Amino acid sequence: MSMRKRLFAILSALAMILASGCDPSPNEETGTNQGNETTNETPSEDGKTYIEFQNHEDFPAKIYQDSSHFTFIAEAPAKGAAKVEAAPNQTGVAFYPVFYLDIEGIPIVQSGPAVIVRVDAKKVNAANIPPLEAITTGLAYVKIENASLYSLVFNQGGYELTPLGGASTIVMSGESAGYGFEPQAAQSFSFMRNASIPIPFPNGMQKFERDTIYSFRYDGSVLSLTSVKPFLPAPQNIVLEAGDGSVSVKWDAAARASSYNVYYSTGETPPETPAQANIAGTAATISGLANGAAYYVWVEAVNAAGSAMSAPSSITLPFYAATSQEFINAIASINASSEAKTHVITLTGGISAGAVAFAANAAKTVIIKGDGSVRAVTNTGTAALFSVPAGVTLVLGNNLFLNGNGKSASAVSVAGGALVMNAGSRISAAKSYGIIIGNNGTFTMEGGEISGNTASGGGGVYVSGGTFTMEGGEISGNTASYGGGGVFVYNNGTFTMEGGEISGNTASSGGGGVFVSSNGTFTMEEGEISGNTASSSYGGGVYVSSNGTFTMEGGEISGNTASSYYGGGVFVSGGTFTMKEGEISGNTASYGGGVYVSSGTFTKQAAVGVEYGSNASDSLKNTATSGDLYGHAVYVASGGKIRNVTAGSGVAIDSEISGSAGGWEEHPISDIAYSSVSGGTWSLLADGRRQSPAIGDNGATKSRVSFTSDTANASITIQLDVSSESGYDFAFISGLDNANATFNSGYYPDSRISGADSVTVTIPVPTAGSHFIDIGYRKDSGLSSGSDCAWFKVIE
């Protein structure tokens, strides 16, 4: 670009008011203009300490030691440097450059951004002065050429104005001067010959407009207006949109522009010849470009007075892939690049690939998305479909489906890099985690869907030594044969749920929604964990184990089920669960419908969180199917602490504290345990009942209920059901502490039943302490009928 074009581009920015690069008093404490510090240092030849200010601008810069520009240090010429001796200071010293422009004979002073310099002793410390990004104005400008034999002054009212860049108010014969001032009516100003004789403005001169230069000439008798040049602002708000081998360019109209030129280049300097010229509107399209390449674009405003060039805007064109080979070629091109930038791959067809690994040779971002239709990338290999190493960020964009294809591999393995999942993306059908995060990698789920994936632990997402932040989207319908159907957090991994939904996932051993273990950390701030199932174990919603930590600060855990065992909403075993806010509702388990604590700790702070109990509406209440003794809201195995009613705002619960002080309801029967006496083990059913094992003719089986009565004169209630040959096969409940009870003797009155029958009995417990009751089923030597078994449940 020519010097004149460069100056005119700078001049055009006089109409803009930009914050960057124009603050005369940058904030030293916050490190304004970080990165302008010492860029290199070399030993000084004389052993003294120096700072060398390097000016990259087209006009000189004076350097000051204070933001008020009182203490002058040095002047760096245009495209030159100034070296000054300085005192060492490794914490950094701030300096303040002031640029001096001379355009159309009018000097314009412009403050630059502060320069923070680290000063090492006995070195030449180089400090780059950043170029001006823009020049601010809004003033009107007057230039006077004194072609007379008299001296001239320019007055505003009764005051003489000092020319820009000058010290005296007097313009001597043969000199020129420039003035800048707030726009006003011409009558507010006057030229005076020899400081006393008024010189009339030319006829028709009414007002000085902002952003305009008025040039006058005085020949001793007549004051002539020789030119009026409005500043031409450069086009602003340049918007670039990439296409297939093209870039569309849009911009805001520039005041006083008659047409526009558009330039582009692969370098940072515009060519002399525009790609398109004399554009009447405010949009253009540049064609014939290379996909995957980076380009700089400039827009130039033009009128009769000159031109004004915008600052460069840059864009990298996406790759387009309609075939698997085109996709593989795009990945290879990205991996070959050592430039830190963003690459986009737009899929226009279905892709098959296997084990796509990104090279970690630069900090780069790779965005993969579909075009107007959903496009699939299908895993045809035996390893992770995508591997993301440190330094690489992979963004899954709209209309993208990562198809695991039933392969025993994850869809994405984040090994130290970063993964971002946006709305409109989906991951499914992977058989070894949907996503695995490790080696301090990060995964941010802003939207999208992770569904239908399977693994031993963490069907949807597995976090081990990495970080997962869920801001939105859905993790649903995933399966784990062990724990964490939706998410598994392990080995110092961190999971923060800020929104979204984890629903309909299943884990056999625990944590249908989320499993947290081995110093993993799960913080739930918002979002929903609902409808998940622990199919044969614990924690329908969340399982907290082995020094895992779960903090609930908001959100909802609802409608989850521990089908056979404990903790419909949350199960705690050796971990820590702290509930600050949020809602636990509508969950179901045999014990601890809302929360079950096997070991570890559970604390509900007296904030605004609500854990619903059996007194809530059917849609909200948590349910322990084994009955009131097993905590509809909360059950703690140690000491049989229970809470059945809703714990709402103002109610604190602490699993380490007994009695009402811990938020627990008083109940005389506690520490209930089950054991086999003879004839096999009675199995626990989903409804909380225990079922007798299969026995042969003339066989019998007994199960024992052991418990503690905390007070004298308590009672225990048991429900007994049977389906057998009537009058021949019997179920019965023993008397208190009677180990010898049979269907013939020692059973509690009215508790022996046969055929298809049910009975509920309440047995008095007259003394405090440990007691037991046996439940039995006996067959005769003949026929079988019905289900040929018995069931029982302790209900209170």
C-alpha positions in Angstrom: 0.0 0.0 0.0 1.4 3.4 -0.9 2.2 6.0 1.8 -0.7 8.2 0.7 -3.1 5.3 0.8 -1.8 4.3 4.2 -2.2 7.9 5.5 -5.7 8.2 4.0 -6.7 4.9 5.6 -5.5 6.2 8.9 -7.2 9.5 8.3 -10.5 7.8 7.4 -10.5 6.3 10.9 -10.8 9.7 12.3 -14.5 9.4 12.2 -14.5 6.2 14.3 -14.3 6.2 18.1 -12.6 2.9 19.1 -11.5 2.1 22.6 -8.5 0.0 21.7 -5.3 1.9 21.2 -6.8 5.3 22.0 -6.9 5.5 25.8 -4.5 8.2 26.9 -4.5 6.7 30.5 -4.4 2.9 30.2 -4.8 0.9 33.4 -1.3 -0.1 34.6 -2.6 -2.3 37.4 -4.6 -4.6 35.1 -1.8 -4.8 32.5 -3.5 -3.0 29.7 -2.0 -4.1 26.3 -0.5 -7.2 27.7 1.9 -8.7 25.2 3.7 -5.4 24.5 6.4 -6.3 26.9 10.0 -6.9 26.1 10.2 -9.1 23.0 13.9 -9.8 23.1 17.1 -8.8 24.9 20.7 -8.7 24.1 23.7 -7.9 26.3 24.7 -4.3 26.0 28.3 -3.6 24.8 29.0 -1.1 27.6 27.4 -3.0 30.4 24.7 -0.5 30.9 20.9 -1.1 30.8 18.9 0.2 27.8 15.3 0.1 26.4 15.0 0.2 22.6 11.6 1.4 21.6 10.7 0.0 18.1 8.1 2.1 16.2 6.3 0.1 13.4 4.0 3.0 12.4 4.3 5.3 9.4 4.7 8.4 11.6 7.0 9.3 14.5 6.2 8.6 18.2 7.3 10.4 21.3 7.7 8.3 24.4 6.6 9.6 27.8 7.0 8.1 31.3 3.5 9.2 32.5 0.0 8.9 31.1 -0.4 12.7 31.3 2.6 13.1 28.8 4.6 15.5 31.0 7.8 13.5 31.3 9.4 13.1 27.8 11.7 10.1 27.3 12.6 9.8 23.6 11.3 10.1 20.1 11.2 7.0 17.8 11.1 8.0 14.1 8.6 6.4 11.7 9.5 2.8 11.1 12.5 3.3 13.3 13.8 2.9 16.9 15.0 5.0 19.8 17.3 3.6 22.5 17.5 5.2 26.0 19.3 4.3 29.1 17.1 2.9 31.9 17.2 1.5 35.4 16.6 -2.3 35.7 13.0 -3.4 36.6 12.0 -7.0 36.1 8.4 -6.4 37.3 7.8 -4.1 34.3 7.7 -0.4 33.6 4.9 1.4 31.7 5.7 3.9 29.0 3.2 6.0 27.0 3.7 6.7 23.2 2.2 9.6 21.4 2.1 9.5 17.6 2.4 12.7 15.5 0.6 12.6 12.1 0.8 15.2 9.4 -2.1 14.9 7.0 -2.9 17.6 4.4 -0.5 19.9 6.4 -2.4 19.5 9.6 -0.6 17.8 12.5 -2.8 15.4 14.5 -1.6 14.1 17.9 -2.8 10.7 18.8 -2.0 8.7 22.0 -1.1 5.1 21.6 -1.5 2.2 24.0 0.8 1.9 27.0 3.8 -0.3 26.6 4.8 -2.5 29.5 8.5 -3.3 29.5 10.5 -5.7 31.6 14.0 -4.2 32.0 16.8 -6.6 32.7 20.1 -5.2 33.9 23.0 -4.9 31.4 20.8 -5.7 28.5 19.3 -3.9 25.5 15.6 -4.6 26.2 13.5 -4.3 23.1 10.0 -2.9 23.4 7.5 -3.0 20.5 5.3 0.1 20.2 2.0 -1.3 18.8 0.6 0.5 15.7 -2.5 2.6 16.1 -5.6 0.6 15.4 -7.7 3.7 14.8 -7.6 7.5 15.3 -10.4 9.3 17.1 -11.7 12.7 16.2 -15.1 14.3 15.6 -13.4 17.7 15.3 -13.5 20.2 12.5 -10.1 21.3 11.0 -9.0 24.6 9.5 -5.8 25.0 7.5 -4.5 28.5 6.7 -1.7 29.4 4.1 -0.3 32.8 4.8 0.7 34.2 1.4 0.8 37.8 2.7 3.4 40.1 4.2 1.4 40.2 7.5 1.2 38.0 10.5 -2.1 36.2 11.1 -3.8 34.8 14.2 -7.0 32.6 14.4 -9.4 33.7 17.1 -12.3 31.9 18.8 -14.3 34.7 20.3 -11.7 36.8 22.1 -9.1 34.1 22.4 -6.2 33.3 20.1 -6.0 29.6 19.2 -2.6 27.9 19.1 -2.0 25.8 15.9 -1.8 22.1 16.2 1.8 21.0 16.9 2.9 24.6 17.5 3.8 26.8 20.4 3.0 30.3 19.2 -0.4 31.6 18.2 1.1 33.7 15.4 1.4 32.5 11.8 4.2 34.5 10.1 4.4 35.4 6.4 4.9 32.4 4.2 3.9 29.9 6.9 1.0 27.5 7.1 -0.9 26.3 10.2 -3.7 23.9 11.2 -6.3 24.1 13.9 -8.7 21.5 15.3 -11.8 22.5 17.3 -15.4 21.4 18.1 -17.6 22.1 15.1 -19.4 25.5 15.4 -20.8 28.3 13.4 -18.2 30.2 11.4 -19.2 33.5 13.1 -17.7 32.1 16.3 -14.2 32.3 14.7 -12.2 35.0 12.9 -8.9 35.5 11.2 -7.0 38.7 12.3 -4.2 40.4 10.4 -1.4 41.7 12.7 -3.6 40.4 15.5 -6.0 43.3 15.3 -7.5 43.8 11.8 -10.4 41.3 11.1 -10.3 39.4 7.8 -13.9 38.5 6.5 -14.7 34.9 5.7 -15.7 34.2 2.1 -19.3 34.8 1.3 -21.5 31.8 2.1 -19.2 30.5 4.8 -21.7 29.5 7.5 -20.5 26.5 9.6 -17.5 24.3 10.3 -18.6 20.6 10.1 -17.0 17.8 12.0 -14.6 15.5 10.2 -13.9 18.0 7.5 -10.7 20.0 6.5 -11.2 23.6 5.4 -8.2 25.0 3.6 -7.8 28.8 3.3 -5.3 31.2 1.6 -4.7 34.8 2.5 -2.9 36.9 -0.1 -2.9 40.2 1.9 -6.3 41.4 0.7 -8.7 38.4 0.2 -9.2 35.3 2.3 -10.0 32.4 -0.2 -11.5 29.0 0.6 -9.3 26.8 -1.6 -10.8 23.4 -0.7 -13.2 21.5 1.5 -12.3 17.9 2.1 -14.7 15.8 4.2 -12.9 12.9 5.9 -13.9 9.6 4.3 -14.4 7.0 7.0 -13.3 3.4 6.3 -16.0 0.8 6.0 -16.9 -0.8 9.3 -18.4 -4.1 10.6 -16.9 -6.2 7.9 -18.7 -9.6 7.9 -17.1 -12.5 6.1 -19.0 -15.8 5.3 -17.2 -18.7 3.8 -18.7 -20.8 1.0 -17.4 -23.5 -1.2 -14.3 -21.8 -2.8 -15.8 -18.4 -2.1 -16.2 -15.7 0.5 -19.2 -13.4 0.7 -18.3 -9.9 2.1 -20.7 -7.5 3.7 -20.1 -4.1 5.4 -21.8 -1.0 6.7 -22.1 1.9 4.4 -19.4 4.6 4.9 -20.5 8.2 5.0 -19.8 10.2 1.8 -18.6 7.1 -0.1 -19.6 6.9 -3.7 -18.4 3.3 -4.3 -16.3 0.6 -2.8 -13.3 -1.7 -3.8 -12.7 -5.1 -2.3 -9.2 -6.6 -2.0 -8.0 -10.0 -0.8 -4.7 -11.8 -0.2 -3.2 -14.7 1.5 -0.8 -12.3 3.2 -1.4 -9.4 5.6 -0.8 -6.7 2.9 -3.5 -5.8 0.4 -2.5 -6.0 -3.3 -2.4 -2.8 -5.4 -5.2 -3.9 -7.6 -8.7 -4.7 -6.1 -10.4 -8.0 -6.8 -13.6 -6.1 -7.4 -13.9 -2.3 -8.1 -16.6 0.4 -8.2 -19.1 -1.6 -6.2 -22.2 0.4 -5.7 -23.7 -1.6 -2.8 -22.4 -2.9 0.4 -21.8 -6.6 -0.5 -19.6 -8.6 -2.8 -18.6 -12.3 -3.3 -15.0 -13.4 -4.0 -14.8 -16.6 -5.9 -12.1 -19.0 -7.1 -10.6 -19.5 -3.7 -9.0 -22.6 -2.3 -10.9 -24.5 0.4 -9.0 -24.8 3.6 -6.9 -21.8 2.9 -6.7 -18.6 5.0 -7.4 -15.2 3.4 -7.3 -11.5 4.4 -10.0 -9.2 3.1 -10.1 -5.4 2.9 -12.9 -3.1 1.8 -12.0 0.4 0.5 -14.4 3.3 0.4 -14.0 5.8 -2.5 -15.2 9.3 -3.3 -13.9 12.2 -5.3 -11.6 13.3 -2.4 -9.8 9.9 -2.1 -10.2 6.5 -0.5 -10.2 4.9 2.9 -9.2 1.3 3.5 -10.7 -0.9 6.3 -8.6 -2.9 8.7 -8.0 -6.4 7.4 -10.5 -9.1 8.2 -9.4 -12.7 8.1 -11.2 -16.0 7.4 -10.2 -19.6 6.8 -12.4 -21.4 4.2 -13.8 -24.7 5.2 -13.0 -28.0 3.7 -15.9 -29.7 1.9 -16.2 -33.5 1.9 -18.7 -35.4 0.0 -16.8 -38.7 0.1 -14.7 -40.6 2.7 -11.5 -39.9 0.7 -12.2 -36.1 0.6 -12.7 -36.2 4.4 -9.5 -38.2 4.9 -7.6 -35.6 2.7 -9.0 -32.7 4.7 -7.8 -34.3 8.0 -4.4 -34.9 6.4 -4.2 -31.3 5.3 -5.2 -30.1 8.8 -2.6 -32.4 10.5 0.1 -31.1 8.1 -0.5 -27.5 9.2 1.6 -26.1 12.0 -0.4 -22.9 12.1 -2.6 -22.2 15.1 -6.0 -21.5 13.6 -9.5 -22.8 13.2 -10.3 -25.3 10.5 -13.8 -26.2 9.3 -14.9 -29.4 7.6 -18.4 -29.3 6.1 -19.8 -32.7 5.2 -22.0 -32.9 2.1 -22.3 -36.7 2.1 -22.0 -39.7 4.4 -18.4 -40.6 5.5 -16.9 -43.9 6.6 -13.6 -43.6 8.6 -11.7 -45.4 11.3 -9.2 -44.1 14.0 -9.0 -40.5 13.0 -6.2 -39.0 15.1 -5.4 -35.3 15.0 -1.8 -34.2 15.1 -0.7 -32.2 18.1 1.7 -30.0 16.1 -0.1 -26.7 16.9 -2.9 -25.3 18.9 -5.7 -25.7 16.5 -9.5 -25.9 16.4 -11.3 -28.3 14.1 -15.0 -27.9 13.5 -16.9 -30.7 11.8 -20.5 -30.2 10.8 -23.1 -31.3 8.2 -24.5 -29.1 5.5 -28.3 -28.6 5.3 -28.8 -32.3 6.0 -27.7 -34.6 8.8 -24.4 -36.2 7.8 -22.9 -39.3 9.4 -19.4 -40.2 10.1 -19.4 -44.0 10.6 -16.7 -45.8 12.5 -15.4 -48.7 10.4 -12.3 -49.3 12.5 -11.6 -51.0 15.9 -10.3 -47.9 17.8 -11.9 -44.6 18.7 -13.4 -42.8 15.8 -11.7 -39.5 16.8 -8.7 -39.1 19.1 -8.1 -35.6 20.3 -4.6 -34.9 21.7 -3.3 -31.9 23.8 -3.5 -28.7 21.9 -6.4 -29.7 19.7 -10.0 -28.6 20.1 -12.6 -30.7 18.2 -16.0 -29.1 17.8 -19.0 -31.2 16.8 -21.3 -28.9 14.9 -24.8 -28.9 13.7 -26.2 -31.8 11.5 -23.4 -34.2 12.5 -24.0 -37.8 13.6 -21.0 -39.8 14.9 -22.1 -43.4 14.4 -20.2 -45.9 16.6 -21.5 -48.6 14.3 -21.5 -51.2 17.1 -17.8 -51.3 17.2 -16.1 -52.0 20.6 -14.6 -48.5 20.6 -15.6 -45.0 21.8 -16.8 -42.4 19.4 -14.4 -39.8 20.7 -11.3 -40.2 22.9 -10.2 -36.9 24.4 -6.6 -37.6 25.5 -5.4 -34.2 26.8 -7.2 -32.0 24.2 -10.7 -30.5 24.2 -14.0 -31.5 22.8 -17.0 -29.2 22.3 -20.4 -30.7 21.4 -23.0 -28.2 20.0 -26.7 -28.5 19.4 -27.7 -30.6 16.4 -24.9 -33.1 16.9 -25.4 -36.7 18.0 -23.2 -39.6 19.2 -24.7 -43.1 19.2 -24.0 -46.9 18.8 -20.5 -46.9 20.3 -19.8 -50.1 22.4 -16.9 -48.8 24.5 -18.1 -45.5 25.9 -19.7 -42.8 23.8 -17.0 -40.4 24.9 -13.9 -41.0 27.1 -12.0 -38.1 28.7 -8.5 -38.5 30.2 -5.1 -37.0 30.6 -6.5 -33.6 31.7 -8.7 -33.4 28.6 -11.9 -31.4 28.6 -15.4 -32.0 27.2 -18.0 -29.2 27.1 -21.4 -30.3 26.1 -23.3 -27.2 25.0 -26.0 -29.2 23.3 -26.6 -32.3 21.2 -27.4 -35.9 22.1 -25.4 -38.8 23.4 -27.6 -41.9 23.2 -27.7 -45.6 22.6 -24.1 -46.3 23.6 -22.8 -49.1 25.9 -19.8 -49.8 28.1 -18.9 -51.6 31.3 -18.8 -48.2 33.1 -20.0 -44.9 31.6 -22.2 -45.9 28.7 -22.5 -42.3 27.6 -19.5 -40.5 29.0 -16.5 -41.8 30.9 -14.3 -39.2 32.8 -11.0 -40.3 34.2 -8.5 -37.6 35.1 -10.3 -35.1 32.9 -13.1 -32.5 33.1 -16.6 -32.7 31.7 -18.9 -29.6 31.7 -22.5 -30.2 30.7 -24.3 -26.9 29.8 -27.1 -28.4 27.7 -28.1 -31.3 25.5 -29.2 -34.8 26.4 -27.5 -38.0 27.6 -30.1 -40.7 27.3 -30.7 -44.4 26.6 -27.2 -45.5 27.3 -26.3 -48.7 29.1 -23.5 -49.8 31.5 -23.0 -53.4 32.6 -21.3 -52.1 35.7 -21.9 -48.4 36.8 -22.9 -45.1 35.3 -25.3 -45.7 32.5 -25.1 -42.0 31.6 -21.8 -40.7 33.1 -19.0 -42.4 35.0 -16.7 -40.0 36.9 -13.5 -41.7 38.1 -9.8 -41.2 39.2 -9.9 -37.5 40.0 -12.2 -36.7 37.1 -14.5 -33.7 37.4 -18.1 -33.4 36.1 -20.1 -30.2 36.4 -23.7 -30.2 35.3 -24.9 -26.7 34.5 -27.9 -27.8 32.4 -29.2 -30.4 30.1 -30.8 -33.8 30.8 -29.5 -37.3 31.8 -32.4 -39.6 31.4 -33.5 -43.1 30.6 -30.0 -44.7 31.1 -29.4 -48.1 32.8 -26.6 -49.5 34.9 -26.7 -53.1 36.2 -24.5 -52.5 39.3 -25.3 -48.9 40.2 -25.7 -45.3 39.2 -28.2 -45.5 36.4 -27.6 -41.8 35.6 -24.2 -41.0 37.2 -21.6 -43.0 39.0 -18.9 -41.1 41.0 -15.9 -43.0 42.4 -12.2 -42.9 43.3 -11.9 -39.2 44.2 -14.1 -38.2 41.3 -16.1 -35.0 41.7 -19.6 -34.3 40.5 -21.3 -30.9 41.0 -24.9 -30.5 39.9 -25.8 -26.8 39.5 -28.8 -27.1 37.1 -30.3 -29.7 34.8 -32.3 -32.9 35.3 -31.4 -36.5 36.2 -34.5 -38.5 35.6 -36.0 -41.8 34.6 -32.7 -43.7 35.0 -32.5 -47.3 36.4 -30.1 -49.3 38.5 -31.5 -52.6 37.1 -30.0 -55.0 39.7 -28.3 -52.8 42.3 -28.1 -49.3 43.8 -28.5 -45.7 43.0 -31.1 -45.3 40.3 -30.1 -41.6 39.7 -26.6 -41.2 41.2 -24.2 -43.6 42.9 -21.4 -42.0 45.1 -18.7 -44.5 46.1 -15.1 -44.8 47.2 -14.2 -41.2 48.1 -16.3 -39.8 45.4 -17.9 -36.4 46.0 -21.3 -35.3 44.9 -22.5 -31.7 45.6 -26.1 -30.8 44.5 -26.4 -27.0 44.2 -29.5 -27.1 42.0 -31.4 -29.1 39.4 -33.7 -32.1 39.8 -33.2 -35.8 40.5 -36.6 -37.4 39.8 -38.3 -40.5 38.7 -35.3 -42.8 39.0 -35.5 -46.4 40.2 -33.2 -48.9 42.0 -35.2 -51.9 40.8 -34.0 -54.4 43.4 -32.2 -52.6 46.1 -31.4 -49.2 47.6 -31.3 -45.5 46.8 -33.8 -44.6 44.1 -32.5 -41.1 43.8 -29.0 -41.3 45.3 -27.0 -44.1 46.8 -23.9 -43.2 49.0 -21.3 -45.9 49.8 -18.0 -44.6 51.0 -18.4 -41.2 49.4 -19.8 -37.7 50.3 -23.1 -36.3 49.2 -23.9 -32.7 50.1 -27.3 -31.2 49.1 -27.5 -27.4 49.1 -30.3 -26.7 46.7 -32.4 -28.5 44.1 -35.1 -31.2 44.3 -35.2 -34.9 44.8 -38.6 -36.3 44.0 -40.5 -39.3 42.6 -37.7 -41.8 43.0 -38.3 -45.5 44.0 -36.2 -48.2 45.7 -36.8 -51.0 48.3 -34.9 -48.9 50.9 -34.3 -45.2 50.7 -36.6 -44.0 48.0 -34.9 -40.6 47.8 -31.4 -41.3 49.3 -29.8 -44.3 50.8 -26.6 -44.0 52.8 -24.7 -47.3 53.2 -21.5 -45.7 54.4 -19.9 -42.3 53.8 -21.8 -39.1 54.6 -25.0 -37.3 53.5 -25.6 -33.7 54.5 -28.6 -31.6 53.5 -28.1 -28.0 54.3 -31.0 -25.9 55.5 -31.2 -24.0 52.3 -34.0 -24.0 49.7 -33.5 -27.6 48.5 -36.4 -30.1 48.8 -36.4 -33.8 49.3 -39.9 -35.1 49.1 -41.3 -37.8 51.4 -44.4 -40.0 51.7 -46.6 -37.1 52.6 -46.1 -35.4 49.3 -48.3 -35.7 46.2 -48.0 -39.0 44.3 -46.0 -37.3 41.5 -43.5 -35.9 43.9 -43.1 -38.3 46.8 -40.1 -40.7 47.0 -41.0 -44.3 47.8 -39.3 -47.0 49.8 -41.3 -50.1 48.6 -40.3 -52.0 51.8 -42.3 -49.7 53.9 -42.0 -46.8 56.4 -39.1 -48.5 58.3 -36.9 -48.0 55.3 -37.1 -44.3 54.7 -39.2 -43.0 51.9 -37.1 -39.8 51.8 -33.8 -41.0 53.4 -32.5 -44.2 54.9 -29.2 -44.5 56.7 -28.0 -48.1 57.3 -26.0 -47.2 60.3 -28.5 -47.2 63.2 -31.5 -47.5 60.8 -32.0 -43.7 60.6 -35.0 -42.8 58.6 -36.9 -39.8 57.3 -40.2 -40.5 55.7 -41.7 -37.0 55.5 -40.6 -34.2 53.2 -37.4 -32.3 54.1 -37.9 -28.9 52.6 -36.5 -25.4 53.1 -35.1 -24.9 56.6 -34.7 -28.6 57.3 -31.1 -29.8 57.7 -30.1 -33.5 57.6 -26.8 -35.0 58.7 -26.2 -38.7 58.4 -23.5 -38.5 61.2 -26.0 -37.3 63.8 -28.6 -39.5 65.4 -32.2 -38.6 66.4 -34.2 -35.6 65.5 -31.0 -33.4 65.8 -29.9 -35.2 62.6 -33.2 -34.7 60.9 -34.3 -38.2 61.6 -37.7 -39.5 62.8 -37.8 -41.5 66.0 -38.7 -45.1 65.5 -38.4 -47.9 68.1 -37.5 -50.6 65.6 -34.0 -50.2 63.9 -31.0 -52.1 62.7 -33.1 -54.5 60.7 -31.2 -57.4 59.1 -32.1 -60.6 57.2 -30.4 -64.0 57.3 -31.2 -67.6 56.2 -32.0 -70.1 58.9 -32.5 -73.2 56.8 -33.6 -74.4 53.4 -31.9 -71.7 51.2 -31.9 -67.9 50.8 -35.1 -65.9 50.4 -34.6 -63.4 47.5 -35.5 -59.7 47.6 -38.0 -58.6 45.0 -38.5 -55.1 43.5 -41.6 -54.5 45.6 -39.6 -55.0 48.8 -41.0 -58.5 49.6 -38.7 -61.5 50.2 -39.6 -64.7 48.4 -38.9 -68.3 49.6 -36.6 -70.5 47.6 -37.8 -73.6 45.8 -38.1 -76.6 48.1 -39.0 -80.2 47.5 -41.6 -82.5 49.0 -41.5 -82.7 52.8 -39.1 -79.7 52.6 -39.0 -76.5 54.7 -37.2 -73.2 54.6 -36.8 -70.4 57.2 -35.6 -66.7 57.0 -34.8 -64.6 60.0 -35.5 -61.0 60.7 -33.1 -59.6 63.3 -33.7 -56.1 64.8 -33.2 -53.8 67.7 -36.0 -52.3 69.8 -34.9 -48.9 71.1 -37.7 -48.9 73.7 -39.7 -51.3 75.7 -43.3 -52.0 74.7 -42.7 -51.5 71.0 -44.1 -53.6 68.1 -43.1 -54.9 64.7 -45.6 -55.5 61.8 -45.0 -58.2 59.1 -47.1 -58.9 56.0 -47.1 -62.6 54.9 -48.4 -64.0 51.6 -48.6 -67.6 50.3 -49.6 -69.4 47.1 -49.7 -73.2 47.8 -51.7 -76.4 48.0 -54.5 -75.4 50.4 -54.5 -77.3 53.7 -51.2 -79.1 53.0 -48.5 -76.5 52.4 -48.2 -73.7 55.0 -46.5 -70.4 55.6 -46.1 -69.1 59.1 -44.5 -66.4 61.4 -42.8 -67.4 64.6 -43.3 -65.9 67.9 -40.8 -63.3 69.2 -37.3 -64.9 69.7 -38.6 -68.4 69.1 -36.0 -70.3 67.1 -38.0 -73.6 67.2 -41.3 -72.5 65.6 -42.9 -74.7 63.0 -46.2 -74.8 61.2 -47.4 -77.0 64.0 -46.2 -75.1 67.0 -44.5 -71.9 68.2 -46.0 -69.8 65.4 -47.6 -66.5 66.2 -51.4 -66.7 66.6 -53.4 -66.4 63.4 -50.2 -66.2 61.3 -50.3 -69.7 59.7 -51.8 -69.5 56.2 -52.2 -71.9 53.3 -53.5 -71.9 49.7 -53.8 -68.4 48.3 -53.9 -66.2 51.3 -52.4 -63.1 53.0 -52.1 -62.0 56.6 -50.6 -59.0 58.4 -49.6 -59.4 62.0 -48.3 -57.0 64.6 -46.1 -58.7 67.2 -45.5 -56.9 70.6 -41.9 -56.4 71.6 -42.1 -55.9 75.4 -38.4 -55.3 76.1 -35.7 -53.1 74.5 -32.7 -54.7 72.9 -32.0 -57.2 70.2 -34.7 -59.6 69.0 -35.6 -61.8 66.0 -38.6 -63.4 64.3 -38.5 -66.3 61.9 -40.7 -66.7 58.8 -41.1 -70.2 57.3 -42.7 -72.2 54.5 -43.3 -76.0 54.6 -44.4 -78.5 51.9 -46.0 -81.9 52.5 -45.2 -85.0 50.5 -47.9 -84.6 47.8 -49.0 -82.2 45.1 -48.0 -78.6 44.4 -50.4 -75.8 43.7 -50.2 -72.1 42.7 -46.7 -70.5 42.9 -45.7 -73.0 45.6 -43.9 -70.3 47.6 -44.3 -67.7 50.3 -43.5 -64.0 50.6 -43.0 -61.6 53.5 -42.2 -58.0 54.2 -41.6 -56.0 57.4 -43.8 -52.9 56.9 -43.4 -51.1 60.2 
